[in-house]
């Protein structure tokens, strides 16, 4: 399908921005990377007076047929449940968006279950999920074009509403399997090197996930051509269309995390030739994606690891998990340019009765291991227990997850918003 052209960076605007920086009453370079970013943004938007005042987070959702092969810890029904939570305003993305003054739009690109109409929902459902790509292509070439066109339509609508900066996100059980398949197909890396644990699967499940990706690449060979149709997802194509549509209109795009970078792969934008990516890294395969797209274009100040309960439930000891996390942090830091970013560890909390292994005693071992790791390596530590304690809770294990993630009659999202405020401070 014909796609809009993406303009080159505006060299004249960049020159004027650099000249303005040189004329300011400050030592040259004293604002660090902010100076280079301001010049870069001027080239993107073609003017010097740009400010990211009108913000939107577009979450594209779609289901994946490969879930039938047991590649995820969660059933396919969770996709629709999470979309409903986005629309209620109860998910983490909603908390972040509220903190940043951004609106949230959810795109149904191919969720398996029918969704109720909602003012924040864009109904672009192509099909009730993709086909199982271990048996053949995930979608037809026509459906791949439809997914790109859907993203272009959403971008056009958001720009018409007023948009200065776009952040893209996704939801789809099984989509990290598609992500790893796309990355392996395009980069030539082995599936084992670019496949992580996704929703917290154990070693045996991860090995099975890798085998399913290998099978998909064989069945759909050559997978480096027509990749979106062969091993992609409807939400991935929609994300790619969103990025292309925004870039064509000189609207900067903020990419965060593996799934967004995978959509960037599908679009072929590659950081708008010299884009700027913030990042939350949580697995080895994300680092591989960074390396392929060009680490000189990814300059995060902080890489944040989520030290949560999935590992504890899976039976991974605290000492093993911290050792693995240190290895991963070293690997990612080696890929990042100087000056190196800081490493942060976000220590989550278990919920009362969520799993019999989540006792005060064994969770205390995890907390102690996280604190020791951070102290030994000068990592930043944010312990949610401390934040919840400041809010008056006497026992963090009694703070129910629904009180944090979902609205209630006593003032929606109190804990979540306060926690995110603490992170952002």
WORA-V562188 format. One record per residue. N is the residue number from 1. PHI is phi in radians with two decimals (* if undefined). D_LAST is the distance of its C-alpha to the last C-alpha in whole Angstrom. Layout:
n & phi & d_last
N & PHI & D_LAST
N & PHI & D_LAST
//
This chain:
n & phi & d_last
1 & * & 45
2 & -1.21 & 44
3 & -2.02 & 41
4 & -1.15 & 39
5 & -1.38 & 39
6 & -1.81 & 36
7 & -1.20 & 36
8 & -1.23 & 36
9 & -1.03 & 33
10 & -1.37 & 34
11 & -1.11 & 35
12 & -1.14 & 36
13 & -1.12 & 32
14 & -1.13 & 31
15 & -1.11 & 33
16 & -1.17 & 33
17 & -1.16 & 29
18 & -1.14 & 30
19 & -1.13 & 32
20 & -1.14 & 29
21 & -1.03 & 27
22 & -1.17 & 30
23 & -1.52 & 31
24 & -1.28 & 28
25 & -1.44 & 28
26 & -2.81 & 25
27 & -1.11 & 26
28 & -0.99 & 27
29 & 1.38 & 24
30 & -1.23 & 22
31 & -1.61 & 19
32 & 1.06 & 20
33 & -1.20 & 20
34 & -1.07 & 18
35 & -1.15 & 22
36 & -1.12 & 24
37 & -1.15 & 21
38 & -1.12 & 22
39 & -1.17 & 26
40 & -1.11 & 26
41 & -1.14 & 24
42 & -1.05 & 27
43 & -1.17 & 30
44 & -1.15 & 28
45 & -1.59 & 29
46 & 1.43 & 31
47 & -2.75 & 30
48 & -1.74 & 28
49 & -1.70 & 27
50 & -1.23 & 25
51 & -2.39 & 21
52 & -1.44 & 20
53 & -1.46 & 20
54 & -1.79 & 22
55 & -2.10 & 20
56 & -2.49 & 22
57 & -1.89 & 21
58 & -1.85 & 25
59 & -1.79 & 25
60 & -1.68 & 29
61 & -2.13 & 31
62 & -2.91 & 34
63 & -1.75 & 36
64 & -2.25 & 38
65 & -1.12 & 41
66 & -1.15 & 40
67 & -1.00 & 39
68 & -1.04 & 43
69 & -1.56 & 43
70 & 1.28 & 40
71 & -1.59 & 37
72 & -2.15 & 35
73 & -1.38 & 34
74 & -2.13 & 33
75 & -1.31 & 36
76 & -1.05 & 36
77 & -1.04 & 36
78 & -1.12 & 32
79 & -1.00 & 32
80 & -1.10 & 33
81 & -1.12 & 31
82 & -1.20 & 28
83 & -1.05 & 29
84 & -1.06 & 30
85 & -1.17 & 26
86 & -0.99 & 25
87 & -1.24 & 27
88 & -1.39 & 26
89 & 1.48 & 22
90 & -1.84 & 22
91 & -1.71 & 21
92 & -1.03 & 17
93 & -1.09 & 18
94 & -1.19 & 18
95 & -1.09 & 15
96 & -1.06 & 13
97 & -1.11 & 16
98 & -1.10 & 15
99 & -1.09 & 11
100 & -1.67 & 13
101 & 1.16 & 16
102 & -1.92 & 18
103 & -1.46 & 21
104 & -2.09 & 23
105 & -2.04 & 26
106 & -1.91 & 28
107 & -1.94 & 31
108 & -1.48 & 34
109 & -1.58 & 35
110 & 2.98 & 37
111 & -1.31 & 36
112 & -1.16 & 39
113 & -1.72 & 39
114 & -1.26 & 40
115 & -1.84 & 37
116 & -1.23 & 37
117 & -1.01 & 37
118 & -2.70 & 33
119 & -1.12 & 32
120 & -1.71 & 29
121 & -1.86 & 31
122 & -1.73 & 33
123 & -1.51 & 36
124 & -2.18 & 38
125 & -0.96 & 39
126 & -1.45 & 41
127 & -2.89 & 42
128 & -1.34 & 41
129 & 1.67 & 40
130 & -1.39 & 41
131 & -1.39 & 44
132 & -1.25 & 44
133 & -1.36 & 44
134 & -1.40 & 45
135 & -1.93 & 48
136 & 2.89 & 48
137 & -1.02 & 46
138 & -1.15 & 43
139 & -2.72 & 44
140 & -1.42 & 47
141 & -1.01 & 46
142 & -1.14 & 47
143 & -1.20 & 44
144 & -1.06 & 41
145 & -1.11 & 42
146 & -1.06 & 42
147 & -1.15 & 38
148 & -1.11 & 37
149 & -1.11 & 39
150 & -1.05 & 37
151 & -1.08 & 34
152 & -1.08 & 35
153 & -1.11 & 36
154 & -1.12 & 33
155 & -1.03 & 31
156 & -1.06 & 34
157 & -1.14 & 33
158 & -1.18 & 29
159 & -1.13 & 30
160 & -1.16 & 33
161 & -1.29 & 30
162 & 2.00 & 28
163 & -2.58 & 26
164 & -1.89 & 24
165 & -2.63 & 22
166 & -2.04 & 23
167 & -2.03 & 21
168 & -1.90 & 23
169 & -2.54 & 23
170 & -2.64 & 26
171 & -2.61 & 28
172 & 3.13 & 31
173 & -1.03 & 32
174 & 1.66 & 34
175 & -1.39 & 32
176 & -1.26 & 31
177 & -1.17 & 34
178 & -1.11 & 35
179 & -1.03 & 32
180 & -1.13 & 34
181 & -1.12 & 37
182 & -1.11 & 36
183 & -1.09 & 34
184 & -1.10 & 37
185 & -1.13 & 40
186 & -1.44 & 38
187 & -1.55 & 37
188 & 1.44 & 40
189 & -1.22 & 38
190 & -1.26 & 40
191 & -0.95 & 38
192 & -1.10 & 38
193 & -1.34 & 35
194 & -2.12 & 33
195 & -2.06 & 33
196 & -1.93 & 30
197 & -1.63 & 30
198 & 0.97 & 29
199 & -1.50 & 28
200 & 1.68 & 29
201 & -1.26 & 33
202 & -1.49 & 35
203 & -1.06 & 37
204 & -1.13 & 40
205 & -1.18 & 38
206 & -1.15 & 36
207 & -1.03 & 40
208 & -1.11 & 41
209 & -1.05 & 38
210 & -1.06 & 39
211 & -1.11 & 43
212 & -1.18 & 42
213 & -1.19 & 41
214 & -1.04 & 43
215 & -1.11 & 46
216 & -1.09 & 44
217 & -1.18 & 44
218 & -1.20 & 48
219 & -1.08 & 49
220 & -1.83 & 47
221 & -1.07 & 48
222 & -1.42 & 48
223 & -1.37 & 44
224 & -1.44 & 43
225 & -2.18 & 45
226 & 1.14 & 44
227 & -1.05 & 41
228 & -1.01 & 39
229 & -1.20 & 42
230 & -1.37 & 43
231 & -2.34 & 40
232 & -1.64 & 37
233 & -2.55 & 36
234 & -1.08 & 36
235 & -1.23 & 33
236 & -1.19 & 32
237 & -1.08 & 35
238 & -1.12 & 33
239 & -1.09 & 30
240 & -1.07 & 32
241 & -1.09 & 34
242 & -1.02 & 30
243 & -1.12 & 29
244 & -1.12 & 33
245 & -1.09 & 33
246 & -1.17 & 30
247 & -1.08 & 31
248 & -1.12 & 34
249 & -1.75 & 33
250 & 1.05 & 30
251 & -1.79 & 27
252 & -1.09 & 24
253 & -2.07 & 24
254 & -1.69 & 20
255 & -1.86 & 21
256 & -2.54 & 19
257 & 1.68 & 21
258 & -0.98 & 25
259 & -1.14 & 26
260 & -1.18 & 25
261 & -1.16 & 26
262 & -1.14 & 30
263 & -1.10 & 30
264 & -1.12 & 30
265 & -1.00 & 32
266 & -1.13 & 35
267 & -1.36 & 34
268 & 1.38 & 35
269 & -1.24 & 32
270 & 0.89 & 31
271 & 1.09 & 28
272 & 0.94 & 30
273 & 1.24 & 32
274 & -2.68 & 29
275 & -1.34 & 26
276 & -2.23 & 22
277 & -2.02 & 20
278 & -1.43 & 17
279 & -2.64 & 17
280 & -2.10 & 17
281 & -1.85 & 20
282 & -2.37 & 22
283 & -2.78 & 25
284 & -1.02 & 28
285 & -1.22 & 29
286 & -1.12 & 26
287 & -1.09 & 26
288 & -1.10 & 30
289 & -1.08 & 29
290 & -0.99 & 27
291 & -1.07 & 30
292 & -1.22 & 32
293 & -1.33 & 30
294 & 1.94 & 30
295 & -1.18 & 27
296 & -1.16 & 27
297 & -1.68 & 25
298 & -2.05 & 22
299 & -2.25 & 20
300 & -1.28 & 17
301 & -1.50 & 14
302 & -2.50 & 13
303 & -1.88 & 16
304 & -1.88 & 15
305 & -1.77 & 17
306 & -1.64 & 18
307 & -1.72 & 20
308 & -1.98 & 21
309 & -1.70 & 25
310 & -1.02 & 27
311 & -1.16 & 28
312 & -1.13 & 29
313 & -1.09 & 31
314 & -1.30 & 33
315 & 1.56 & 34
316 & -1.38 & 32
317 & -1.21 & 31
318 & -1.07 & 28
319 & -1.17 & 30
320 & -1.16 & 31
321 & -1.14 & 28
322 & -1.15 & 26
323 & -1.13 & 28
324 & -1.13 & 28
325 & -1.12 & 25
326 & -1.09 & 25
327 & -1.06 & 28
328 & -1.12 & 26
329 & -1.05 & 23
330 & -1.09 & 26
331 & -1.11 & 27
332 & -1.18 & 24
333 & -1.06 & 23
334 & -1.11 & 27
335 & -1.45 & 27
336 & -1.51 & 24
337 & -1.27 & 25
338 & -1.40 & 24
339 & -1.24 & 22
340 & -1.21 & 21
341 & -1.28 & 17
342 & -1.38 & 15
343 & -1.88 & 16
344 & -2.14 & 14
345 & -2.11 & 15
346 & -1.73 & 14
347 & -1.61 & 17
348 & -1.41 & 18
349 & -2.32 & 20
350 & -1.40 & 24
351 & -1.90 & 25
352 & -1.01 & 28
353 & 1.33 & 32
354 & -1.27 & 30
355 & -2.85 & 32
356 & -1.11 & 34
357 & -1.34 & 33
358 & -1.54 & 30
359 & -1.69 & 31
360 & -1.02 & 29
361 & -1.16 & 31
362 & -1.34 & 30
363 & -1.21 & 27
364 & -1.06 & 26
365 & -1.14 & 28
366 & -1.14 & 25
367 & -1.06 & 22
368 & -1.09 & 24
369 & -1.13 & 25
370 & -1.14 & 21
371 & -1.13 & 20
372 & -1.13 & 23
373 & -1.03 & 22
374 & -1.18 & 19
375 & -1.12 & 20
376 & -1.28 & 23
377 & -2.11 & 22
378 & 1.00 & 19
379 & -1.48 & 16
380 & -1.34 & 13
381 & -2.18 & 13
382 & -2.08 & 11
383 & -1.75 & 14
384 & -1.03 & 14
385 & -1.02 & 17
386 & -1.08 & 15
387 & -1.14 & 13
388 & -1.12 & 16
389 & -1.06 & 17
390 & -1.10 & 15
391 & -1.51 & 16
392 & 1.83 & 20
393 & -1.33 & 21
394 & -1.59 & 24
395 & -2.51 & 25
396 & -0.98 & 22
397 & -1.18 & 25
398 & -1.66 & 26
399 & -1.42 & 23
400 & -1.21 & 25
401 & -1.04 & 23
402 & -1.14 & 25
403 & -1.22 & 23
404 & -1.60 & 20
405 & -1.67 & 21
406 & -2.16 & 23
407 & -1.12 & 24
408 & -2.54 & 26
409 & -1.23 & 27
410 & -1.72 & 25
411 & 1.77 & 22
412 & -0.98 & 21
413 & 1.14 & 18
414 & -0.96 & 17
415 & -1.11 & 15
416 & -1.09 & 14
417 & -1.16 & 12
418 & -1.17 & 11
419 & -1.10 & 10
420 & -1.17 & 9
421 & -1.07 & 6
422 & -1.14 & 5
423 & -1.06 & 5
424 & -1.23 & 4
425 & -1.24 & 0
//
